[in-house]
Amino acid sequence: MTDLSIWLSDALGIPVIDGVSVAVKFVEALVGAGLDTSKTGDLAYPISKPYTGSLSVFAP
């Protein structure tokens, strides 16, 4: 896609941004800042549930 954005930029005479390379740089910035996925709300770890029935032998 980078070649296409360069070609489009030259053909149109305006800057064209390649979304894939921007997304990669954005993720690199998030990792560099030490940020991680939220662990609250919808992205929280599942609640512990008791093992019952025939699966109780596998309880930790």
mmCIF file of the N, C-alpha and C atoms, coordinates in Angstrom:
data_MODEL
# 
_entry.id   MODEL 
# 
loop_
_atom_site.group_PDB 
_atom_site.id 
_atom_site.type_symbol 
_atom_site.label_atom_id 
_atom_site.label_alt_id 
_atom_site.label_comp_id 
_atom_site.label_asym_id 
_atom_site.label_entity_id 
_atom_site.label_seq_id 
_atom_site.pdbx_PDB_ins_code 
_atom_site.Cartn_x 
_atom_site.Cartn_y 
_atom_site.Cartn_z 
_atom_site.occupancy 
_atom_site.B_iso_or_equiv 
_atom_site.pdbx_formal_charge 
_atom_site.auth_seq_id 
_atom_site.auth_comp_id 
_atom_site.auth_asym_id 
_atom_site.auth_atom_id 
_atom_site.pdbx_PDB_model_num 
ATOM 1   N N  . MET A 1 1  ? 0.813   -1.189  0.000  1.00 0.00 ? 1  MET A N  1 
ATOM 2   C CA . MET A 1 1  ? 0.000   0.000   0.000  1.00 0.00 ? 1  MET A CA 1 
ATOM 3   C C  . MET A 1 1  ? 0.864   1.263   0.000  1.00 0.00 ? 1  MET A C  1 
ATOM 4   N N  . THR A 1 2  ? 2.072   1.170   0.520  1.00 0.00 ? 2  THR A N  1 
ATOM 5   C CA . THR A 1 2  ? 2.927   2.358   0.577  1.00 0.00 ? 2  THR A CA 1 
ATOM 6   C C  . THR A 1 2  ? 3.230   2.880   -0.816 1.00 0.00 ? 2  THR A C  1 
ATOM 7   N N  . ASP A 1 3  ? 3.494   1.971   -1.752 1.00 0.00 ? 3  ASP A N  1 
ATOM 8   C CA . ASP A 1 3  ? 3.755   2.405   -3.123 1.00 0.00 ? 3  ASP A CA 1 
ATOM 9   C C  . ASP A 1 3  ? 2.542   3.104   -3.717 1.00 0.00 ? 3  ASP A C  1 
ATOM 10  N N  . LEU A 1 4  ? 1.350   2.600   -3.397 1.00 0.00 ? 4  LEU A N  1 
ATOM 11  C CA . LEU A 1 4  ? 0.132   3.200   -3.916 1.00 0.00 ? 4  LEU A CA 1 
ATOM 12  C C  . LEU A 1 4  ? -0.064  4.604   -3.347 1.00 0.00 ? 4  LEU A C  1 
ATOM 13  N N  . SER A 1 5  ? 0.203   4.781   -2.065 1.00 0.00 ? 5  SER A N  1 
ATOM 14  C CA . SER A 1 5  ? 0.010   6.104   -1.468 1.00 0.00 ? 5  SER A CA 1 
ATOM 15  C C  . SER A 1 5  ? 1.020   7.108   -2.023 1.00 0.00 ? 5  SER A C  1 
ATOM 16  N N  . ILE A 1 6  ? 2.234   6.657   -2.297 1.00 0.00 ? 6  ILE A N  1 
ATOM 17  C CA . ILE A 1 6  ? 3.231   7.540   -2.922 1.00 0.00 ? 6  ILE A CA 1 
ATOM 18  C C  . ILE A 1 6  ? 2.770   7.933   -4.318 1.00 0.00 ? 6  ILE A C  1 
ATOM 19  N N  . TRP A 1 7  ? 2.289   6.961   -5.079 1.00 0.00 ? 7  TRP A N  1 
ATOM 20  C CA . TRP A 1 7  ? 1.806   7.230   -6.434 1.00 0.00 ? 7  TRP A CA 1 
ATOM 21  C C  . TRP A 1 7  ? 0.610   8.187   -6.406 1.00 0.00 ? 7  TRP A C  1 
ATOM 22  N N  . LEU A 1 8  ? -0.343  7.943   -5.492 1.00 0.00 ? 8  LEU A N  1 
ATOM 23  C CA . LEU A 1 8  ? -1.502  8.818   -5.379 1.00 0.00 ? 8  LEU A CA 1 
ATOM 24  C C  . LEU A 1 8  ? -1.096  10.226  -4.957 1.00 0.00 ? 8  LEU A C  1 
ATOM 25  N N  . SER A 1 9  ? -0.158  10.319  -4.053 1.00 0.00 ? 9  SER A N  1 
ATOM 26  C CA . SER A 1 9  ? 0.310   11.622  -3.601 1.00 0.00 ? 9  SER A CA 1 
ATOM 27  C C  . SER A 1 9  ? 0.926   12.408  -4.757 1.00 0.00 ? 9  SER A C  1 
ATOM 28  N N  . ASP A 1 10 ? 1.721   11.722  -5.571 1.00 0.00 ? 10 ASP A N  1 
ATOM 29  C CA . ASP A 1 10 ? 2.318   12.382  -6.740 1.00 0.00 ? 10 ASP A CA 1 
ATOM 30  C C  . ASP A 1 10 ? 1.256   12.755  -7.765 1.00 0.00 ? 10 ASP A C  1 
ATOM 31  N N  . ALA A 1 11 ? 0.299   11.863  -8.007 1.00 0.00 ? 11 ALA A N  1 
ATOM 32  C CA . ALA A 1 11 ? -0.729  12.106  -9.021 1.00 0.00 ? 11 ALA A CA 1 
ATOM 33  C C  . ALA A 1 11 ? -1.696  13.214  -8.606 1.00 0.00 ? 11 ALA A C  1 
ATOM 34  N N  . LEU A 1 12 ? -2.036  13.281  -7.333 1.00 0.00 ? 12 LEU A N  1 
ATOM 35  C CA . LEU A 1 12 ? -3.028  14.250  -6.873 1.00 0.00 ? 12 LEU A CA 1 
ATOM 36  C C  . LEU A 1 12 ? -2.407  15.560  -6.397 1.00 0.00 ? 12 LEU A C  1 
ATOM 37  N N  . GLY A 1 13 ? -1.130  15.519  -6.075 1.00 0.00 ? 13 GLY A N  1 
ATOM 38  C CA . GLY A 1 13 ? -0.472  16.721  -5.602 1.00 0.00 ? 13 GLY A CA 1 
ATOM 39  C C  . GLY A 1 13 ? -0.804  17.071  -4.155 1.00 0.00 ? 13 GLY A C  1 
ATOM 40  N N  . ILE A 1 14 ? -1.331  16.116  -3.417 1.00 0.00 ? 14 ILE A N  1 
ATOM 41  C CA . ILE A 1 14 ? -1.647  16.320  -2.001 1.00 0.00 ? 14 ILE A CA 1 
ATOM 42  C C  . ILE A 1 14 ? -1.072  15.149  -1.208 1.00 0.00 ? 14 ILE A C  1 
ATOM 43  N N  . PRO A 1 15 ? -0.831  15.328  0.077  1.00 0.00 ? 15 PRO A N  1 
ATOM 44  C CA . PRO A 1 15 ? -0.317  14.206  0.871  1.00 0.00 ? 15 PRO A CA 1 
ATOM 45  C C  . PRO A 1 15 ? -1.376  13.118  1.047  1.00 0.00 ? 15 PRO A C  1 
ATOM 46  N N  . VAL A 1 16 ? -0.970  11.877  0.862  1.00 0.00 ? 16 VAL A N  1 
ATOM 47  C CA . VAL A 1 16 ? -1.848  10.723  1.075  1.00 0.00 ? 16 VAL A CA 1 
ATOM 48  C C  . VAL A 1 16 ? -1.204  9.871   2.160  1.00 0.00 ? 16 VAL A C  1 
ATOM 49  N N  . ILE A 1 17 ? -1.984  9.540   3.167  1.00 0.00 ? 17 ILE A N  1 
ATOM 50  C CA . ILE A 1 17 ? -1.466  8.794   4.313  1.00 0.00 ? 17 ILE A CA 1 
ATOM 51  C C  . ILE A 1 17 ? -1.820  7.320   4.165  1.00 0.00 ? 17 ILE A C  1 
ATOM 52  N N  . ASP A 1 18 ? -0.818  6.446   4.343  1.00 0.00 ? 18 ASP A N  1 
ATOM 53  C CA . ASP A 1 18 ? -1.045  5.012   4.316  1.00 0.00 ? 18 ASP A CA 1 
ATOM 54  C C  . ASP A 1 18 ? -1.518  4.579   5.700  1.00 0.00 ? 18 ASP A C  1 
ATOM 55  N N  . GLY A 1 19 ? -2.763  4.125   5.797  1.00 0.00 ? 19 GLY A N  1 
ATOM 56  C CA . GLY A 1 19 ? -3.375  3.785   7.069  1.00 0.00 ? 19 GLY A CA 1 
ATOM 57  C C  . GLY A 1 19 ? -2.680  2.662   7.804  1.00 0.00 ? 19 GLY A C  1 
ATOM 58  N N  . VAL A 1 20 ? -2.126  1.691   7.071  1.00 0.00 ? 20 VAL A N  1 
ATOM 59  C CA . VAL A 1 20 ? -1.471  0.547   7.716  1.00 0.00 ? 20 VAL A CA 1 
ATOM 60  C C  . VAL A 1 20 ? -0.204  1.000   8.433  1.00 0.00 ? 20 VAL A C  1 
ATOM 61  N N  . SER A 1 21 ? 0.611   1.789   7.772  1.00 0.00 ? 21 SER A N  1 
ATOM 62  C CA . SER A 1 21 ? 1.849   2.237   8.417  1.00 0.00 ? 21 SER A CA 1 
ATOM 63  C C  . SER A 1 21 ? 1.555   3.168   9.587  1.00 0.00 ? 21 SER A C  1 
ATOM 64  N N  . VAL A 1 22 ? 0.506   3.982   9.475  1.00 0.00 ? 22 VAL A N  1 
ATOM 65  C CA . VAL A 1 22 ? 0.117   4.849   10.596 1.00 0.00 ? 22 VAL A CA 1 
ATOM 66  C C  . VAL A 1 22 ? -0.353  4.006   11.779 1.00 0.00 ? 22 VAL A C  1 
ATOM 67  N N  . ALA A 1 23 ? -1.125  2.959   11.517 1.00 0.00 ? 23 ALA A N  1 
ATOM 68  C CA . ALA A 1 23 ? -1.610  2.093   12.596 1.00 0.00 ? 23 ALA A CA 1 
ATOM 69  C C  . ALA A 1 23 ? -0.449  1.394   13.297 1.00 0.00 ? 23 ALA A C  1 
ATOM 70  N N  . VAL A 1 24 ? 0.530   0.939   12.538 1.00 0.00 ? 24 VAL A N  1 
ATOM 71  C CA . VAL A 1 24 ? 1.694   0.271   13.135 1.00 0.00 ? 24 VAL A CA 1 
ATOM 72  C C  . VAL A 1 24 ? 2.470   1.242   14.023 1.00 0.00 ? 24 VAL A C  1 
ATOM 73  N N  . LYS A 1 25 ? 2.691   2.456   13.534 1.00 0.00 ? 25 LYS A N  1 
ATOM 74  C CA . LYS A 1 25 ? 3.401   3.458   14.339 1.00 0.00 ? 25 LYS A CA 1 
ATOM 75  C C  . LYS A 1 25 ? 2.616   3.812   15.593 1.00 0.00 ? 25 LYS A C  1 
ATOM 76  N N  . PHE A 1 26 ? 1.283   3.859   15.493 1.00 0.00 ? 26 PHE A N  1 
ATOM 77  C CA . PHE A 1 26 ? 0.448   4.171   16.644 1.00 0.00 ? 26 PHE A CA 1 
ATOM 78  C C  . PHE A 1 26 ? 0.568   3.080   17.709 1.00 0.00 ? 26 PHE A C  1 
ATOM 79  N N  . VAL A 1 27 ? 0.547   1.822   17.293 1.00 0.00 ? 27 VAL A N  1 
ATOM 80  C CA . VAL A 1 27 ? 0.705   0.714   18.239 1.00 0.00 ? 27 VAL A CA 1 
ATOM 81  C C  . VAL A 1 27 ? 2.099   0.742   18.859 1.00 0.00 ? 27 VAL A C  1 
ATOM 82  N N  . GLU A 1 28 ? 3.109   1.059   18.059 1.00 0.00 ? 28 GLU A N  1 
ATOM 83  C CA . GLU A 1 28 ? 4.459   1.183   18.607 1.00 0.00 ? 28 GLU A CA 1 
ATOM 84  C C  . GLU A 1 28 ? 4.515   2.269   19.680 1.00 0.00 ? 28 GLU A C  1 
ATOM 85  N N  . ALA A 1 29 ? 3.811   3.372   19.455 1.00 0.00 ? 29 ALA A N  1 
ATOM 86  C CA . ALA A 1 29 ? 3.786   4.455   20.439 1.00 0.00 ? 29 ALA A CA 1 
ATOM 87  C C  . ALA A 1 29 ? 3.078   4.018   21.715 1.00 0.00 ? 29 ALA A C  1 
ATOM 88  N N  . LEU A 1 30 ? 1.981   3.270   21.580 1.00 0.00 ? 30 LEU A N  1 
ATOM 89  C CA . LEU A 1 30 ? 1.266   2.787   22.765 1.00 0.00 ? 30 LEU A CA 1 
ATOM 90  C C  . LEU A 1 30 ? 2.124   1.834   23.580 1.00 0.00 ? 30 LEU A C  1 
ATOM 91  N N  . VAL A 1 31 ? 2.824   0.939   22.907 1.00 0.00 ? 31 VAL A N  1 
ATOM 92  C CA . VAL A 1 31 ? 3.705   -0.003  23.605 1.00 0.00 ? 31 VAL A CA 1 
ATOM 93  C C  . VAL A 1 31 ? 4.860   0.754   24.253 1.00 0.00 ? 31 VAL A C  1 
ATOM 94  N N  . GLY A 1 32 ? 5.425   1.726   23.550 1.00 0.00 ? 32 GLY A N  1 
ATOM 95  C CA . GLY A 1 32 ? 6.519   2.520   24.089 1.00 0.00 ? 32 GLY A CA 1 
ATOM 96  C C  . GLY A 1 32 ? 6.107   3.311   25.321 1.00 0.00 ? 32 GLY A C  1 
ATOM 97  N N  . ALA A 1 33 ? 4.823   3.713   25.374 1.00 0.00 ? 33 ALA A N  1 
ATOM 98  C CA . ALA A 1 33 ? 4.310   4.448   26.526 1.00 0.00 ? 33 ALA A CA 1 
ATOM 99  C C  . ALA A 1 33 ? 3.938   3.523   27.670 1.00 0.00 ? 33 ALA A C  1 
ATOM 100 N N  . GLY A 1 34 ? 4.043   2.218   27.450 1.00 0.00 ? 34 GLY A N  1 
ATOM 101 C CA . GLY A 1 34 ? 3.742   1.249   28.501 1.00 0.00 ? 34 GLY A CA 1 
ATOM 102 C C  . GLY A 1 34 ? 2.254   1.018   28.696 1.00 0.00 ? 34 GLY A C  1 
ATOM 103 N N  . LEU A 1 35 ? 1.453   1.381   27.717 1.00 0.00 ? 35 LEU A N  1 
ATOM 104 C CA . LEU A 1 35 ? 0.012   1.194   27.840 1.00 0.00 ? 35 LEU A CA 1 
ATOM 105 C C  . LEU A 1 35 ? -0.374  -0.219  27.432 1.00 0.00 ? 35 LEU A C  1 
ATOM 106 N N  . ASP A 1 36 ? -1.486  -0.690  27.987 1.00 0.00 ? 36 ASP A N  1 
ATOM 107 C CA . ASP A 1 36 ? -1.931  -2.054  27.754 1.00 0.00 ? 36 ASP A CA 1 
ATOM 108 C C  . ASP A 1 36 ? -3.449  -2.055  27.641 1.00 0.00 ? 36 ASP A C  1 
ATOM 109 N N  . THR A 1 37 ? -4.016  -3.174  27.307 1.00 0.00 ? 37 THR A N  1 
ATOM 110 C CA . THR A 1 37 ? -5.463  -3.303  27.212 1.00 0.00 ? 37 THR A CA 1 
ATOM 111 C C  . THR A 1 37 ? -6.093  -3.119  28.584 1.00 0.00 ? 37 THR A C  1 
ATOM 112 N N  . SER A 1 38 ? -7.220  -2.446  28.615 1.00 0.00 ? 38 SER A N  1 
ATOM 113 C CA . SER A 1 38 ? -7.931  -2.231  29.874 1.00 0.00 ? 38 SER A CA 1 
ATOM 114 C C  . SER A 1 38 ? -8.349  -3.562  30.481 1.00 0.00 ? 38 SER A C  1 
ATOM 115 N N  . LYS A 1 39 ? -8.333  -3.625  31.782 1.00 0.00 ? 39 LYS A N  1 
ATOM 116 C CA . LYS A 1 39 ? -8.746  -4.839  32.484 1.00 0.00 ? 39 LYS A CA 1 
ATOM 117 C C  . LYS A 1 39 ? -10.033 -4.588  33.273 1.00 0.00 ? 39 LYS A C  1 
ATOM 118 N N  . THR A 1 40 ? -10.815 -3.591  32.877 1.00 0.00 ? 40 THR A N  1 
ATOM 119 C CA . THR A 1 40 ? -12.081 -3.292  33.531 1.00 0.00 ? 40 THR A CA 1 
ATOM 120 C C  . THR A 1 40 ? -13.198 -3.309  32.502 1.00 0.00 ? 40 THR A C  1 
ATOM 121 N N  . GLY A 1 41 ? -14.421 -3.371  32.974 1.00 0.00 ? 41 GLY A N  1 
ATOM 122 C CA . GLY A 1 41 ? -15.567 -3.343  32.075 1.00 0.00 ? 41 GLY A CA 1 
ATOM 123 C C  . GLY A 1 41 ? -15.647 -4.596  31.217 1.00 0.00 ? 41 GLY A C  1 
ATOM 124 N N  . ASP A 1 42 ? -15.917 -4.404  29.942 1.00 0.00 ? 42 ASP A N  1 
ATOM 125 C CA . ASP A 1 42 ? -16.067 -5.530  29.016 1.00 0.00 ? 42 ASP A CA 1 
ATOM 126 C C  . ASP A 1 42 ? -14.791 -6.336  28.837 1.00 0.00 ? 42 ASP A C  1 
ATOM 127 N N  . LEU A 1 43 ? -13.638 -5.716  29.074 1.00 0.00 ? 43 LEU A N  1 
ATOM 128 C CA . LEU A 1 43 ? -12.362 -6.399  28.864 1.00 0.00 ? 43 LEU A CA 1 
ATOM 129 C C  . LEU A 1 43 ? -11.779 -6.988  30.142 1.00 0.00 ? 43 LEU A C  1 
ATOM 130 N N  . ALA A 1 44 ? -12.563 -7.002  31.212 1.00 0.00 ? 44 ALA A N  1 
ATOM 131 C CA . ALA A 1 44 ? -12.080 -7.536  32.499 1.00 0.00 ? 44 ALA A CA 1 
ATOM 132 C C  . ALA A 1 44 ? -11.916 -9.050  32.409 1.00 0.00 ? 44 ALA A C  1 
ATOM 133 N N  . TYR A 1 45 ? -11.058 -9.562  33.288 1.00 0.00 ? 45 TYR A N  1 
ATOM 134 C CA . TYR A 1 45 ? -10.892 -11.004 33.367 1.00 0.00 ? 45 TYR A CA 1 
ATOM 135 C C  . TYR A 1 45 ? -12.210 -11.635 33.825 1.00 0.00 ? 45 TYR A C  1 
ATOM 136 N N  . PRO A 1 46 ? -12.528 -12.835 33.383 1.00 0.00 ? 46 PRO A N  1 
ATOM 137 C CA . PRO A 1 46 ? -13.771 -13.479 33.829 1.00 0.00 ? 46 PRO A CA 1 
ATOM 138 C C  . PRO A 1 46 ? -13.740 -13.781 35.323 1.00 0.00 ? 46 PRO A C  1 
ATOM 139 N N  . ILE A 1 47 ? -14.908 -13.784 35.939 1.00 0.00 ? 47 ILE A N  1 
ATOM 140 C CA . ILE A 1 47 ? -14.999 -14.052 37.367 1.00 0.00 ? 47 ILE A CA 1 
ATOM 141 C C  . ILE A 1 47 ? -14.772 -15.551 37.599 1.00 0.00 ? 47 ILE A C  1 
ATOM 142 N N  . SER A 1 48 ? -14.150 -15.870 38.716 1.00 0.00 ? 48 SER A N  1 
ATOM 143 C CA . SER A 1 48 ? -13.933 -17.277 39.058 1.00 0.00 ? 48 SER A CA 1 
ATOM 144 C C  . SER A 1 48 ? -15.274 -17.953 39.305 1.00 0.00 ? 48 SER A C  1 
ATOM 145 N N  . LYS A 1 49 ? -15.423 -19.135 38.777 1.00 0.00 ? 49 LYS A N  1 
ATOM 146 C CA . LYS A 1 49 ? -16.652 -19.902 38.950 1.00 0.00 ? 49 LYS A CA 1 
ATOM 147 C C  . LYS A 1 49 ? -16.306 -21.244 39.575 1.00 0.00 ? 49 LYS A C  1 
ATOM 148 N N  . PRO A 1 50 ? -17.148 -21.718 40.466 1.00 0.00 ? 50 PRO A N  1 
ATOM 149 C CA . PRO A 1 50 ? -16.850 -23.010 41.096 1.00 0.00 ? 50 PRO A CA 1 
ATOM 150 C C  . PRO A 1 50 ? -17.014 -24.170 40.101 1.00 0.00 ? 50 PRO A C  1 
ATOM 151 N N  . TYR A 1 51 ? -16.158 -25.153 40.239 1.00 0.00 ? 51 TYR A N  1 
ATOM 152 C CA . TYR A 1 51 ? -16.275 -26.368 39.435 1.00 0.00 ? 51 TYR A CA 1 
ATOM 153 C C  . TYR A 1 51 ? -17.275 -27.285 40.136 1.00 0.00 ? 51 TYR A C  1 
ATOM 154 N N  . THR A 1 52 ? -18.298 -27.703 39.404 1.00 0.00 ? 52 THR A N  1 
ATOM 155 C CA . THR A 1 52 ? -19.301 -28.583 40.006 1.00 0.00 ? 52 THR A CA 1 
ATOM 156 C C  . THR A 1 52 ? -19.532 -29.791 39.102 1.00 0.00 ? 52 THR A C  1 
ATOM 157 N N  . GLY A 1 53 ? -20.164 -30.770 39.641 1.00 0.00 ? 53 GLY A N  1 
ATOM 158 C CA . GLY A 1 53 ? -20.495 -31.952 38.852 1.00 0.00 ? 53 GLY A CA 1 
ATOM 159 C C  . GLY A 1 53 ? -19.265 -32.762 38.501 1.00 0.00 ? 53 GLY A C  1 
ATOM 160 N N  . SER A 1 54 ? -19.285 -33.336 37.316 1.00 0.00 ? 54 SER A N  1 
ATOM 161 C CA . SER A 1 54 ? -18.191 -34.212 36.905 1.00 0.00 ? 54 SER A CA 1 
ATOM 162 C C  . SER A 1 54 ? -16.888 -33.460 36.659 1.00 0.00 ? 54 SER A C  1 
ATOM 163 N N  . LEU A 1 55 ? -16.948 -32.121 36.488 1.00 0.00 ? 55 LEU A N  1 
ATOM 164 C CA . LEU A 1 55 ? -15.741 -31.330 36.272 1.00 0.00 ? 55 LEU A CA 1 
ATOM 165 C C  . LEU A 1 55 ? -15.040 -30.942 37.570 1.00 0.00 ? 55 LEU A C  1 
ATOM 166 N N  . SER A 1 56 ? -15.627 -31.231 38.707 1.00 0.00 ? 56 SER A N  1 
ATOM 167 C CA . SER A 1 56 ? -15.034 -30.827 39.988 1.00 0.00 ? 56 SER A CA 1 
ATOM 168 C C  . SER A 1 56 ? -13.664 -31.467 40.218 1.00 0.00 ? 56 SER A C  1 
ATOM 169 N N  . VAL A 1 57 ? -13.386 -32.577 39.571 1.00 0.00 ? 57 VAL A N  1 
ATOM 170 C CA . VAL A 1 57 ? -12.065 -33.215 39.730 1.00 0.00 ? 57 VAL A CA 1 
ATOM 171 C C  . VAL A 1 57 ? -10.958 -32.363 39.092 1.00 0.00 ? 57 VAL A C  1 
ATOM 172 N N  . PHE A 1 58 ? -11.332 -31.442 38.213 1.00 0.00 ? 58 PHE A N  1 
ATOM 173 C CA . PHE A 1 58 ? -10.354 -30.586 37.533 1.00 0.00 ? 58 PHE A CA 1 
ATOM 174 C C  . PHE A 1 58 ? -10.166 -29.245 38.245 1.00 0.00 ? 58 PHE A C  1 
ATOM 175 N N  . ALA A 1 59 ? -10.805 -29.058 39.382 1.00 0.00 ? 59 ALA A N  1 
ATOM 176 C CA . ALA A 1 59 ? -10.694 -27.791 40.106 1.00 0.00 ? 59 ALA A CA 1 
ATOM 177 C C  . ALA A 1 59 ? -9.263  -27.559 40.535 1.00 0.00 ? 59 ALA A C  1 
ATOM 178 N N  . PRO A 1 60 ? -8.772  -26.314 40.386 1.00 0.00 ? 60 PRO A N  1 
ATOM 179 C CA . PRO A 1 60 ? -7.382  -26.028 40.772 1.00 0.00 ? 60 PRO A CA 1 
ATOM 180 C C  . PRO A 1 60 ? -7.170  -26.097 42.268 1.00 0.00 ? 60 PRO A C  1 
# 
